[in-house]
């Protein structure tokens, strides 16, 4: 298995533009998590899905952020409009079950820079 | 609520010496505990986990961790550090009896092994 695949690896965009981050979880995993990592705030859980359904989006910072999982093999995180404070590394992770004793597999992340 | 603390932002150790990265947790029930490692420009990688059973858990790359219920700790250890162990280490917890279905991560500890 190729692991959790995220694209793009790097994204530089101008303030106000729409940004879409993509994630392909491991086949067979039915839970998917989006995290944001910054020096100031560390690793923050934004949202997670179980069986393609959003379970908890309380970590989504504001309405400019939205996430979808149209099927078991694909998820997107969209920021519209983007702001410089959104600059961070965004990680996607998947797990066989939401119950975390199975652990998570993380993608390599998307480094977003908003100028 | 579940929480985890990594009291040291930075740990430096000489190559060949033993290393310890500290982690303490807080849960209302029994914990699931994890250690992850992050190398530069990479996602988090699973190292080891404690679910139940022996308090000493052995994981990847020669790492081990000891679960101490009375001290609510789960320190990561390795008998002989390698320069290649230099990375960012995260402790994570989930309360087995709690309502939260996801892991809570610590703030991370940067380990530097000096040659």
HADDOCK unambig.tbl for C-alpha pairs under 7 A between the chains (distance, minus, plus):
assign (segid A and resid 42 and name CA) (segid B and resid 107 and name CA) 5.50 0.50 0.50
assign (segid A and resid 43 and name CA) (segid B and resid 105 and name CA) 6.97 0.50 0.50
assign (segid A and resid 43 and name CA) (segid B and resid 107 and name CA) 6.91 0.50 0.50
assign (segid A and resid 98 and name CA) (segid B and resid 101 and name CA) 6.15 0.50 0.50
assign (segid A and resid 98 and name CA) (segid B and resid 102 and name CA) 6.70 0.50 0.50
assign (segid A and resid 99 and name CA) (segid B and resid 101 and name CA) 5.80 0.50 0.50
assign (segid A and resid 99 and name CA) (segid B and resid 102 and name CA) 6.94 0.50 0.50
assign (segid A and resid 100 and name CA) (segid B and resid 94 and name CA) 6.78 0.50 0.50
assign (segid A and resid 100 and name CA) (segid B and resid 101 and name CA) 6.75 0.50 0.50
assign (segid A and resid 100 and name CA) (segid B and resid 102 and name CA) 5.86 0.50 0.50
assign (segid A and resid 100 and name CA) (segid B and resid 103 and name CA) 6.19 0.50 0.50
assign (segid A and resid 101 and name CA) (segid B and resid 32 and name CA) 6.19 0.50 0.50
assign (segid A and resid 101 and name CA) (segid B and resid 51 and name CA) 6.73 0.50 0.50
assign (segid A and resid 105 and name CA) (segid B and resid 45 and name CA) 6.93 0.50 0.50
assign (segid A and resid 106 and name CA) (segid B and resid 43 and name CA) 5.46 0.50 0.50
assign (segid A and resid 106 and name CA) (segid B and resid 44 and name CA) 5.67 0.50 0.50
assign (segid A and resid 106 and name CA) (segid B and resid 45 and name CA) 6.80 0.50 0.50
assign (segid A and resid 107 and name CA) (segid B and resid 43 and name CA) 5.36 0.50 0.50
assign (segid A and resid 108 and name CA) (segid B and resid 42 and name CA) 4.75 0.50 0.50
assign (segid A and resid 108 and name CA) (segid B and resid 43 and name CA) 4.17 0.50 0.50
assign (segid A and resid 109 and name CA) (segid B and resid 42 and name CA) 6.91 0.50 0.50
assign (segid A and resid 109 and name CA) (segid B and resid 43 and name CA) 6.00 0.50 0.50
